[in-house]
C-alpha cells in the first residue's frame, strides 16, 4: 500500500447518534459488514453513490444547437415516407 501524506487525508468523526447528517461507528460497521468491505471502503462507496446522484456526469456543452447545426442534422437524417403508428391498446368505440 502506498504511503499517504497528511494533505491527502481528512479527519473523520462518527456521530454520537444516527441522523440525517451522520452515522455512528456501530452503524458504519454494520453497513460495512453487510457490504462485505471495511469501514473506509463503505464510506467511499457512500460518497461515490452521492457523487453519481448529485454531480454532473458529463461536461457542460456550449448551449443550444445553432441553426447551422440543426440544418446539418436534418441533412444527415435518413429520408423516407412519413409513417404513423396506430395503437391497438384501446378498443375503438363505434358511434351510432
DRENKE-959341 format. One record per residue: residue in three letters; x, y, z of N, C-alpha, C, O in turn. Coordinates in Angstrom, 2 decimals. Example, Ala and Ser with C-alpha at 12.3 -4.5 7.8 and 13.67 -1.06 7.14 Angstrom:
2
@res=ala n.X=13.19 n.Y=-5.69 n.Z=7.80 ca.X=12.30 ca.Y=-4.50 ca.Z=7.80 c.X=13.20 c.Y=-3.30 c.Z=7.80 o.X=14.24 o.Y=-3.32 o.Z=8.46
@res=ser n.X=12.85 n.Y=-2.25 n.Z=7.08 ca.X=13.67 ca.Y=-1.06 ca.Z=7.14 c.X=12.90 c.Y=0.03 c.Z=7.87 o.X=13.41 o.Y=1.14 o.Z=8.04
***
This chain:
96
@res=unk n.X=0.84 n.Y=-1.18 n.Z=0.00 ca.X=0.00 ca.Y=0.00 ca.Z=0.00 c.X=0.89 c.Y=1.25 c.Z=0.00 o.X=1.92 o.Y=1.27 o.Z=0.67
@res=unk n.X=0.50 n.Y=2.25 n.Z=-0.73 ca.X=1.28 ca.Y=3.47 ca.Z=-0.85 c.X=1.09 c.Y=4.36 c.Z=0.37 o.X=-0.03 o.Y=4.51 o.Z=0.87
@res=unk n.X=2.19 n.Y=4.95 n.Z=0.86 ca.X=2.10 ca.Y=5.87 ca.Z=1.98 c.X=1.41 c.Y=7.15 c.Z=1.51 o.X=1.63 o.Y=7.61 o.Z=0.39
@res=unk n.X=0.59 n.Y=7.72 n.Z=2.37 ca.X=-0.15 ca.Y=8.92 ca.Z=2.01 c.X=0.30 c.Y=10.08 c.Z=2.89 o.X=0.59 o.Y=9.91 o.Z=4.07
@res=unk n.X=0.35 n.Y=11.25 n.Z=2.29 ca.X=0.71 ca.Y=12.42 ca.Z=3.07 c.X=-0.53 c.Y=12.89 c.Z=3.83 o.X=-1.65 o.Y=12.54 o.Z=3.48
@res=unk n.X=-0.31 n.Y=13.68 n.Z=4.86 ca.X=-1.45 ca.Y=14.18 ca.Z=5.65 c.X=-2.33 c.Y=15.09 c.Z=4.81 o.X=-3.50 o.Y=15.28 o.Z=5.15
@res=unk n.X=-1.80 n.Y=15.67 n.Z=3.73 ca.X=-2.61 ca.Y=16.52 ca.Z=2.86 c.X=-3.65 c.Y=15.71 c.Z=2.09 o.X=-4.65 o.Y=16.27 o.Z=1.64
@res=unk n.X=-3.42 n.Y=14.40 n.Z=1.93 ca.X=-4.35 ca.Y=13.54 ca.Z=1.21 c.X=-5.44 c.Y=12.99 c.Z=2.13 o.X=-6.30 o.Y=12.24 o.Z=1.66
@res=unk n.X=-5.42 n.Y=13.33 n.Z=3.40 ca.X=-6.36 ca.Y=12.76 ca.Z=4.35 c.X=-7.14 c.Y=13.85 c.Z=5.05 o.X=-6.67 o.Y=14.98 o.Z=5.18
@res=unk n.X=-8.33 n.Y=13.50 n.Z=5.52 ca.X=-9.14 ca.Y=14.43 ca.Z=6.30 c.X=-9.56 c.Y=13.72 c.Z=7.58 o.X=-9.68 o.Y=12.49 o.Z=7.59
@res=unk n.X=-9.78 n.Y=14.45 n.Z=8.66 ca.X=-10.27 ca.Y=13.81 ca.Z=9.88 c.X=-11.73 c.Y=13.40 c.Z=9.68 o.X=-12.50 o.Y=14.12 o.Z=9.05
@res=unk n.X=-12.09 n.Y=12.27 n.Z=10.21 ca.X=-13.47 ca.Y=11.79 ca.Z=10.10 c.X=-13.94 c.Y=11.41 c.Z=11.48 o.X=-13.32 o.Y=10.59 o.Z=12.16
@res=unk n.X=-15.05 n.Y=12.01 n.Z=11.91 ca.X=-15.60 ca.Y=11.70 ca.Z=13.21 c.X=-17.01 c.Y=11.14 c.Z=13.06 o.X=-17.86 o.Y=11.72 o.Z=12.38
@res=unk n.X=-17.23 n.Y=10.01 n.Z=13.69 ca.X=-18.58 ca.Y=9.44 ca.Z=13.71 c.X=-19.46 c.Y=10.27 c.Z=14.62 o.X=-18.95 o.Y=10.99 o.Z=15.48
@res=unk n.X=-20.76 n.Y=10.19 n.Z=14.45 ca.X=-21.71 ca.Y=10.92 ca.Z=15.28 c.X=-22.06 c.Y=10.09 c.Z=16.52 o.X=-21.89 o.Y=8.87 o.Z=16.54
@res=unk n.X=-22.54 n.Y=10.77 n.Z=17.54 ca.X=-22.96 ca.Y=10.08 ca.Z=18.77 c.X=-24.28 c.Y=9.33 c.Z=18.55 o.X=-24.56 o.Y=8.34 o.Z=19.22
@res=unk n.X=-25.08 n.Y=9.81 n.Z=17.59 ca.X=-26.36 ca.Y=9.16 ca.Z=17.26 c.X=-26.57 c.Y=9.26 c.Z=15.75 o.X=-26.12 o.Y=10.21 o.Z=15.12
@res=unk n.X=-27.24 n.Y=8.27 n.Z=15.19 ca.X=-27.56 ca.Y=8.30 ca.Z=13.76 c.X=-28.55 c.Y=9.44 c.Z=13.48 o.X=-29.48 o.Y=9.65 o.Z=14.25
@res=unk n.X=-28.33 n.Y=10.15 n.Z=12.40 ca.X=-29.24 ca.Y=11.23 ca.Z=12.00 c.X=-29.13 c.Y=11.41 c.Z=10.49 o.X=-28.40 o.Y=10.67 o.Z=9.82
@res=unk n.X=-29.83 n.Y=12.38 n.Z=9.96 ca.X=-29.79 ca.Y=12.67 ca.Z=8.53 c.X=-28.43 c.Y=13.21 c.Z=8.10 o.X=-28.11 o.Y=13.23 o.Z=6.91
@res=unk n.X=-27.62 n.Y=13.64 n.Z=9.07 ca.X=-26.33 ca.Y=14.23 ca.Z=8.73 c.X=-25.14 c.Y=13.40 c.Z=9.19 o.X=-24.00 o.Y=13.88 o.Z=9.11
@res=unk n.X=-25.35 n.Y=12.19 n.Z=9.65 ca.X=-24.23 ca.Y=11.36 ca.Z=10.06 c.X=-24.67 c.Y=10.06 c.Z=10.68 o.X=-25.85 o.Y=9.84 o.Z=10.96
@res=unk n.X=-23.69 n.Y=9.18 n.Z=10.88 ca.X=-23.96 ca.Y=7.87 ca.Z=11.46 c.X=-22.98 c.Y=7.56 c.Z=12.59 o.X=-21.90 o.Y=8.16 o.Z=12.68
@res=unk n.X=-23.38 n.Y=6.63 n.Z=13.43 ca.X=-22.49 ca.Y=6.18 ca.Z=14.50 c.X=-21.49 c.Y=5.17 c.Z=13.94 o.X=-21.66 o.Y=4.66 o.Z=12.84
@res=unk n.X=-20.48 n.Y=4.91 n.Z=14.70 ca.X=-19.48 ca.Y=3.91 ca.Z=14.28 c.X=-20.14 c.Y=2.54 c.Z=14.18 o.X=-19.82 o.Y=1.76 o.Z=13.28
@res=unk n.X=-21.06 n.Y=2.24 n.Z=15.08 ca.X=-21.76 ca.Y=0.96 ca.Z=15.05 c.X=-22.50 c.Y=0.79 c.Z=13.72 o.X=-22.47 o.Y=-0.29 o.Z=13.12
@res=unk n.X=-23.18 n.Y=1.85 n.Z=13.27 ca.X=-23.90 ca.Y=1.78 ca.Z=12.01 c.X=-22.93 c.Y=1.59 c.Z=10.84 o.X=-23.19 o.Y=0.80 o.Z=9.94
@res=unk n.X=-21.83 n.Y=2.30 n.Z=10.87 ca.X=-20.82 ca.Y=2.16 ca.Z=9.80 c.X=-20.27 c.Y=0.73 c.Z=9.77 o.X=-20.08 o.Y=0.16 o.Z=8.69
@res=unk n.X=-20.01 n.Y=0.16 n.Z=10.95 ca.X=-19.51 ca.Y=-1.22 ca.Z=11.00 c.X=-20.53 c.Y=-2.20 c.Z=10.45 o.X=-20.20 o.Y=-3.10 o.Z=9.69
@res=unk n.X=-21.81 n.Y=-2.01 n.Z=10.86 ca.X=-22.86 ca.Y=-2.89 ca.Z=10.36 c.X=-23.03 c.Y=-2.78 c.Z=8.86 o.X=-23.21 o.Y=-3.79 o.Z=8.17
@res=unk n.X=-22.97 n.Y=-1.56 n.Z=8.35 ca.X=-23.08 ca.Y=-1.35 ca.Z=6.91 c.X=-21.91 c.Y=-1.99 c.Z=6.17 o.X=-22.11 o.Y=-2.65 o.Z=5.15
@res=unk n.X=-20.71 n.Y=-1.79 n.Z=6.68 ca.X=-19.52 ca.Y=-2.37 ca.Z=6.05 c.X=-19.61 c.Y=-3.90 c.Z=6.04 o.X=-19.28 o.Y=-4.54 o.Z=5.05
@res=unk n.X=-20.06 n.Y=-4.46 n.Z=7.15 ca.X=-20.21 ca.Y=-5.92 ca.Z=7.24 c.X=-21.23 c.Y=-6.41 c.Z=6.21 o.X=-21.02 o.Y=-7.42 o.Z=5.54
@res=unk n.X=-22.34 n.Y=-5.69 n.Z=6.11 ca.X=-23.39 ca.Y=-6.07 ca.Z=5.16 c.X=-22.88 c.Y=-6.02 c.Z=3.71 o.X=-23.24 o.Y=-6.85 o.Z=2.89
@res=unk n.X=-22.02 n.Y=-5.02 n.Z=3.42 ca.X=-21.46 ca.Y=-4.87 ca.Z=2.08 c.X=-20.25 c.Y=-5.76 c.Z=1.83 o.X=-19.83 o.Y=-5.94 o.Z=0.69
@res=unk n.X=-19.69 n.Y=-6.31 n.Z=2.89 ca.X=-18.51 ca.Y=-7.16 ca.Z=2.75 c.X=-17.23 c.Y=-6.37 c.Z=2.51 o.X=-16.32 o.Y=-6.85 o.Z=1.84
@res=unk n.X=-17.17 n.Y=-5.17 n.Z=3.07 ca.X=-15.99 ca.Y=-4.31 ca.Z=2.91 c.X=-15.62 c.Y=-3.75 c.Z=4.28 o.X=-16.33 o.Y=-3.96 o.Z=5.26
@res=unk n.X=-14.49 n.Y=-3.03 n.Z=4.34 ca.X=-14.13 ca.Y=-2.39 ca.Z=5.60 c.X=-14.84 c.Y=-1.03 c.Z=5.70 o.X=-15.48 o.Y=-0.58 o.Z=4.75
@res=unk n.X=-14.71 n.Y=-0.39 n.Z=6.86 ca.X=-15.42 ca.Y=0.88 ca.Z=7.09 c.X=-14.99 c.Y=1.96 c.Z=6.11 o.X=-15.83 o.Y=2.72 o.Z=5.61
@res=unk n.X=-13.71 n.Y=2.04 n.Z=5.82 ca.X=-13.21 ca.Y=3.06 ca.Z=4.89 c.X=-13.84 c.Y=2.87 c.Z=3.52 o.X=-14.27 o.Y=3.84 o.Z=2.89
@res=unk n.X=-13.90 n.Y=1.63 n.Z=3.05 ca.X=-14.49 ca.Y=1.36 ca.Z=1.75 c.X=-15.98 c.Y=1.68 c.Z=1.75 o.X=-16.51 o.Y=2.16 o.Z=0.75
@res=unk n.X=-16.66 n.Y=1.41 n.Z=2.86 ca.X=-18.09 ca.Y=1.73 ca.Z=2.96 c.X=-18.30 c.Y=3.24 c.Z=2.82 o.X=-19.25 o.Y=3.68 o.Z=2.16
@res=unk n.X=-17.42 n.Y=4.04 n.Z=3.42 ca.X=-17.50 ca.Y=5.49 ca.Z=3.31 c.X=-17.28 c.Y=5.91 c.Z=1.86 o.X=-18.00 o.Y=6.75 o.Z=1.33
@res=unk n.X=-16.26 n.Y=5.32 n.Z=1.21 ca.X=-16.00 ca.Y=5.64 ca.Z=-0.20 c.X=-17.19 c.Y=5.26 c.Z=-1.09 o.X=-17.54 o.Y=6.01 o.Z=-2.00
@res=unk n.X=-17.81 n.Y=4.12 n.Z=-0.83 ca.X=-18.97 ca.Y=3.71 ca.Z=-1.62 c.X=-20.13 c.Y=4.69 c.Z=-1.44 o.X=-20.81 o.Y=5.04 o.Z=-2.41
@res=unk n.X=-20.35 n.Y=5.14 n.Z=-0.21 ca.X=-21.42 ca.Y=6.10 ca.Z=0.05 c.X=-21.15 c.Y=7.42 c.Z=-0.66 o.X=-22.05 o.Y=8.01 o.Z=-1.26
@res=unk n.X=-19.90 n.Y=7.89 n.Z=-0.61 ca.X=-19.55 ca.Y=9.14 ca.Z=-1.28 c.X=-19.67 c.Y=9.00 c.Z=-2.80 o.X=-20.12 o.Y=9.92 o.Z=-3.47
@res=unk n.X=-19.27 n.Y=7.85 n.Z=-3.33 ca.X=-19.39 ca.Y=7.63 ca.Z=-4.77 c.X=-20.86 c.Y=7.64 c.Z=-5.19 o.X=-21.21 o.Y=8.21 o.Z=-6.22
@res=unk n.X=-21.71 n.Y=7.01 n.Z=-4.40 ca.X=-23.13 ca.Y=6.98 ca.Z=-4.70 c.X=-23.70 c.Y=8.41 c.Z=-4.72 o.X=-24.47 o.Y=8.76 o.Z=-5.62
@res=unk n.X=-23.34 n.Y=9.20 n.Z=-3.75 ca.X=-23.79 ca.Y=10.59 ca.Z=-3.70 c.X=-23.27 c.Y=11.39 c.Z=-4.89 o.X=-24.00 o.Y=12.18 o.Z=-5.49
@res=unk n.X=-22.00 n.Y=11.17 n.Z=-5.24 ca.X=-21.41 ca.Y=11.90 ca.Z=-6.38 c.X=-22.14 c.Y=11.56 c.Z=-7.66 o.X=-22.42 o.Y=12.44 o.Z=-8.47
@res=unk n.X=-22.45 n.Y=10.29 n.Z=-7.86 ca.X=-23.15 ca.Y=9.87 ca.Z=-9.08 c.X=-24.55 c.Y=10.47 c.Z=-9.14 o.X=-25.04 o.Y=10.78 o.Z=-10.23
@res=unk n.X=-25.19 n.Y=10.64 n.Z=-8.01 ca.X=-26.55 ca.Y=11.19 ca.Z=-7.98 c.X=-26.58 c.Y=12.71 c.Z=-8.07 o.X=-27.50 o.Y=13.27 o.Z=-8.66
@res=unk n.X=-25.60 n.Y=13.38 n.Z=-7.49 ca.X=-25.68 ca.Y=14.83 ca.Z=-7.34 c.X=-24.80 c.Y=15.64 c.Z=-8.26 o.X=-25.09 o.Y=16.80 o.Z=-8.53
@res=unk n.X=-23.72 n.Y=15.06 n.Z=-8.76 ca.X=-22.80 ca.Y=15.82 ca.Z=-9.61 c.X=-23.02 c.Y=15.49 c.Z=-11.08 o.X=-23.37 o.Y=14.36 o.Z=-11.41
@res=unk n.X=-22.83 n.Y=16.47 n.Z=-11.97 ca.X=-22.98 ca.Y=16.19 ca.Z=-13.40 c.X=-22.03 c.Y=15.07 c.Z=-13.82 o.X=-20.87 o.Y=15.03 o.Z=-13.41
@res=unk n.X=-22.54 n.Y=14.16 n.Z=-14.66 ca.X=-21.73 ca.Y=13.03 ca.Z=-15.11 c.X=-21.16 c.Y=13.28 c.Z=-16.51 o.X=-20.66 o.Y=12.36 o.Z=-17.15
@res=unk n.X=-21.24 n.Y=14.52 n.Z=-16.98 ca.X=-20.74 ca.Y=14.88 ca.Z=-18.29 c.X=-20.30 c.Y=16.34 c.Z=-18.24 o.X=-20.72 o.Y=17.10 o.Z=-17.36
@res=unk n.X=-19.46 n.Y=16.71 n.Z=-19.19 ca.X=-19.01 ca.Y=18.10 ca.Z=-19.25 c.X=-20.10 c.Y=18.95 c.Z=-19.87 o.X=-20.81 o.Y=18.50 o.Z=-20.77
@res=unk n.X=-20.22 n.Y=20.17 n.Z=-19.40 ca.X=-21.22 ca.Y=21.08 ca.Z=-19.95 c.X=-20.91 c.Y=21.35 c.Z=-21.41 o.X=-19.75 o.Y=21.44 o.Z=-21.80
@res=unk n.X=-21.96 n.Y=21.48 n.Z=-22.21 ca.X=-21.76 ca.Y=21.78 ca.Z=-23.62 c.X=-21.85 c.Y=23.29 c.Z=-23.84 o.X=-21.88 o.Y=24.07 o.Z=-22.89
@res=unk n.X=-21.88 n.Y=23.69 n.Z=-25.11 ca.X=-21.89 ca.Y=25.11 ca.Z=-25.43 c.X=-23.29 c.Y=25.70 c.Z=-25.52 o.X=-23.46 o.Y=26.81 o.Z=-26.01
@res=unk n.X=-24.29 n.Y=24.98 n.Z=-25.05 ca.X=-25.65 ca.Y=25.50 ca.Z=-25.09 c.X=-26.46 c.Y=24.95 c.Z=-26.24 o.X=-26.11 o.Y=23.91 o.Z=-26.81
@res=unk n.X=-27.55 n.Y=25.63 n.Z=-26.60 ca.X=-28.45 ca.Y=25.14 ca.Z=-27.65 c.X=-27.73 c.Y=25.03 c.Z=-29.00 o.X=-26.73 o.Y=25.69 o.Z=-29.26
@res=unk n.X=-28.29 n.Y=24.16 n.Z=-29.85 ca.X=-27.73 ca.Y=24.00 ca.Z=-31.19 c.X=-27.97 c.Y=25.25 c.Z=-32.02 o.X=-28.97 o.Y=25.95 o.Z=-31.85
@res=unk n.X=-27.03 n.Y=25.51 n.Z=-32.90 ca.X=-27.18 ca.Y=26.64 ca.Z=-33.81 c.X=-28.06 c.Y=26.22 c.Z=-34.98 o.X=-28.31 o.Y=25.04 o.Z=-35.19
@res=unk n.X=-28.52 n.Y=27.19 n.Z=-35.74 ca.X=-29.32 ca.Y=26.92 ca.Z=-36.94 c.X=-28.53 c.Y=26.06 c.Z=-37.91 o.X=-29.08 o.Y=25.15 o.Z=-38.53
@res=unk n.X=-27.25 n.Y=26.34 n.Z=-38.05 ca.X=-26.39 ca.Y=25.55 ca.Z=-38.95 c.X=-26.29 c.Y=24.11 c.Z=-38.48 o.X=-26.35 o.Y=23.19 o.Z=-39.30
@res=unk n.X=-26.13 n.Y=23.89 n.Z=-37.19 ca.X=-26.05 ca.Y=22.53 ca.Z=-36.66 c.X=-27.35 c.Y=21.77 c.Z=-36.89 o.X=-27.33 o.Y=20.59 o.Z=-37.25
@res=unk n.X=-28.48 n.Y=22.42 n.Z=-36.67 ca.X=-29.77 ca.Y=21.78 ca.Z=-36.91 c.X=-29.92 c.Y=21.41 c.Z=-38.38 o.X=-30.39 o.Y=20.32 o.Z=-38.71
@res=unk n.X=-29.52 n.Y=22.32 n.Z=-39.27 ca.X=-29.59 ca.Y=22.05 ca.Z=-40.71 c.X=-28.72 c.Y=20.84 c.Z=-41.07 o.X=-29.14 o.Y=19.99 o.Z=-41.86
@res=unk n.X=-27.52 n.Y=20.75 n.Z=-40.49 ca.X=-26.63 ca.Y=19.61 ca.Z=-40.76 c.X=-27.23 c.Y=18.30 c.Z=-40.26 o.X=-27.11 o.Y=17.28 o.Z=-40.93
@res=unk n.X=-27.88 n.Y=18.33 n.Z=-39.12 ca.X=-28.51 ca.Y=17.12 ca.Z=-38.58 c.X=-29.65 c.Y=16.67 c.Z=-39.50 o.X=-29.77 o.Y=15.49 o.Z=-39.82
@res=unk n.X=-30.48 n.Y=17.63 n.Z=-39.91 ca.X=-31.60 ca.Y=17.30 ca.Z=-40.80 c.X=-31.09 c.Y=16.77 c.Z=-42.13 o.X=-31.67 o.Y=15.84 o.Z=-42.70
@res=unk n.X=-30.01 n.Y=17.34 n.Z=-42.62 ca.X=-29.43 ca.Y=16.90 ca.Z=-43.90 c.X=-28.92 c.Y=15.46 c.Z=-43.79 o.X=-29.03 o.Y=14.69 o.Z=-44.75
@res=unk n.X=-28.37 n.Y=15.09 n.Z=-42.66 ca.X=-27.81 ca.Y=13.76 ca.Z=-42.46 c.X=-28.82 c.Y=12.70 c.Z=-42.05 o.X=-28.51 o.Y=11.51 o.Z=-42.08
@res=unk n.X=-30.02 n.Y=13.14 n.Z=-41.68 ca.X=-31.04 ca.Y=12.18 ca.Z=-41.24 c.X=-31.59 c.Y=11.40 c.Z=-42.43 o.X=-31.73 o.Y=11.96 o.Z=-43.52
@res=unk n.X=-31.89 n.Y=10.11 n.Z=-42.24 ca.X=-32.42 ca.Y=9.31 ca.Z=-43.35 c.X=-33.75 c.Y=9.88 c.Z=-43.84 o.X=-34.57 o.Y=10.35 o.Z=-43.06
@res=unk n.X=-33.93 n.Y=9.81 n.Z=-45.16 ca.X=-35.15 ca.Y=10.30 ca.Z=-45.78 c.X=-36.07 c.Y=9.12 c.Z=-46.04 o.X=-35.61 o.Y=8.00 o.Z=-46.25
@res=unk n.X=-37.34 n.Y=9.37 n.Z=-46.04 ca.X=-38.30 ca.Y=8.31 ca.Z=-46.32 c.X=-39.70 c.Y=8.80 c.Z=-46.12 o.X=-39.94 o.Y=9.96 o.Z=-45.80
@res=unk n.X=-40.63 n.Y=7.90 n.Z=-46.32 ca.X=-42.04 ca.Y=8.25 ca.Z=-46.13 c.X=-42.31 c.Y=8.50 c.Z=-44.65 o.X=-41.74 o.Y=7.86 o.Z=-43.77
@res=unk n.X=-43.19 n.Y=9.43 n.Z=-44.42 ca.X=-43.64 ca.Y=9.62 ca.Z=-43.04 c.X=-44.66 c.Y=8.54 c.Z=-42.74 o.X=-45.56 o.Y=8.30 o.Z=-43.55
@res=unk n.X=-44.52 n.Y=7.92 n.Z=-41.62 ca.X=-45.43 ca.Y=6.84 ca.Z=-41.25 c.X=-46.03 c.Y=7.16 c.Z=-39.89 o.X=-45.46 o.Y=7.90 o.Z=-39.09
@res=unk n.X=-47.18 n.Y=6.57 n.Z=-39.64 ca.X=-47.80 ca.Y=6.72 ca.Z=-38.34 c.X=-48.06 c.Y=5.34 c.Z=-37.77 o.X=-48.16 o.Y=4.35 o.Z=-38.50
@res=unk n.X=-48.16 n.Y=5.29 n.Z=-36.48 ca.X=-48.42 ca.Y=4.03 ca.Z=-35.80 c.X=-49.82 c.Y=4.10 c.Z=-35.21 o.X=-50.18 o.Y=5.07 o.Z=-34.54
@res=unk n.X=-50.58 n.Y=3.07 n.Z=-35.47 ca.X=-51.93 ca.Y=3.02 ca.Z=-34.93 c.X=-51.91 c.Y=2.11 c.Z=-33.72 o.X=-51.48 o.Y=0.96 o.Z=-33.80
@res=unk n.X=-52.37 n.Y=2.61 n.Z=-32.62 ca.X=-52.34 ca.Y=1.84 ca.Z=-31.39 c.X=-53.52 c.Y=0.89 c.Z=-31.32 o.X=-54.65 o.Y=1.25 o.Z=-31.65
@res=unk n.X=-53.24 n.Y=-0.33 n.Z=-30.87 ca.X=-54.33 ca.Y=-1.28 ca.Z=-30.67 c.X=-54.52 c.Y=-1.55 c.Z=-29.18 o.X=-55.12 o.Y=-2.55 o.Z=-28.78
@res=unk n.X=-54.00 n.Y=-0.63 n.Z=-28.35 ca.X=-54.12 ca.Y=-0.80 ca.Z=-26.91 c.X=-55.54 c.Y=-0.53 c.Z=-26.43 o.X=-55.98 o.Y=-1.09 o.Z=-25.42
@res=unk n.X=-56.26 n.Y=0.32 n.Z=-27.15 ca.X=-57.59 ca.Y=0.69 ca.Z=-26.72 c.X=-58.58 c.Y=0.24 c.Z=-27.80 o.X=-58.35 o.Y=0.41 o.Z=-28.99
@res=unk n.X=-59.68 n.Y=-0.32 n.Z=-27.35 ca.X=-60.72 ca.Y=-0.74 ca.Z=-28.29 c.X=-61.37 c.Y=0.49 c.Z=-28.89 o.X=-61.64 o.Y=1.47 o.Z=-28.18
@res=unk n.X=-61.63 n.Y=0.43 n.Z=-30.19 ca.X=-62.29 ca.Y=1.56 ca.Z=-30.85 c.X=-63.77 c.Y=1.51 c.Z=-30.52 o.X=-64.39 o.Y=0.45 o.Z=-30.56
@res=unk n.X=-64.32 n.Y=2.65 n.Z=-30.19 ca.X=-65.73 ca.Y=2.74 ca.Z=-29.86 c.X=-66.46 c.Y=3.22 c.Z=-31.11 o.X=-66.12 o.Y=4.26 o.Z=-31.68
@res=unk n.X=-67.47 n.Y=2.44 n.Z=-31.52 ca.X=-68.26 ca.Y=2.83 ca.Z=-32.69 c.X=-69.43 c.Y=3.69 c.Z=-32.24 o.X=-70.13 o.Y=3.35 o.Z=-31.29
@res=unk n.X=-69.63 n.Y=4.77 n.Z=-32.93 ca.X=-70.77 ca.Y=5.62 ca.Z=-32.59 c.X=-71.95 c.Y=5.25 c.Z=-33.48 o.X=-71.76 o.Y=4.83 o.Z=-34.62
@res=unk n.X=-73.12 n.Y=5.41 n.Z=-32.98 ca.X=-74.25 ca.Y=5.15 ca.Z=-33.84 c.X=-75.46 c.Y=4.67 c.Z=-33.23 o.X=-76.45 o.Y=4.43 o.Z=-33.92
***
